[in-house]
Amino acid sequence: MSLLYNYSPVEPLSAWSRFRTELYACLTARADALFDLCDALTCAPGPVRHLAQLSSA
């Protein structure tokens, strides 16, 4: 039996969702802004040297 046969994309998505929920719960002040910043960092096409680079794209 192939490993690909048993592959289910649901588990990685639920793990990612759980991680994002727990990360958001850790943020206290300005949680929405900090969470948006984390999203921008993870979606950046390359290394980010300055946070201002994220808003210039």
N, C-alpha and C positions, 0 to 999 in steps of 0.2 A: 504494500500500500504506500502510495506517495505521501510525502509530507504536505504537498500542496493540496491534496484532496481534503485534508482536515483543517486547512487554513480558514480562519474566520476573521474578517476584518472588524467584527464587532468588539472583540476584547481590546485591541489597541485603542479604539476610539473611546471606549468606556474608561480605560486607564487614563487617557489624555484628559477626558472630561473631569475625572475625579481629581487629577493633579491640578487642573485649572481652578476647580472649586476650592480645593484646599489652599492654593496660593492666594486666591482672592480673600479667603477667610483670615489669612495672616496679615493682610494689609489693613492698617487702621486708618490713619489720617490720609485723606485724598486717595482712597482706594481705587476709584474709577480711573483717575489720571495715571496712577502708577501701573494699573493693570493694562491700560492702553499702551503705556510705554513698553511694558514687557511684550505685548503683542507686536509692536513695531520692531523691537529688537529681534524677535524670533523670525519675523518675515523679511528682515533686511537681506538684500541680495549678496552682501559681503560683510567684511569686518566694519564695525562702526567705531570711529576714533573719537567722535564728538556727538553728543546727543542732538545737537542742532542739525546734524546730517539727516536725521530721521524725518524732520519736518520739511526738508528741502527736496525731497524726492517726488 
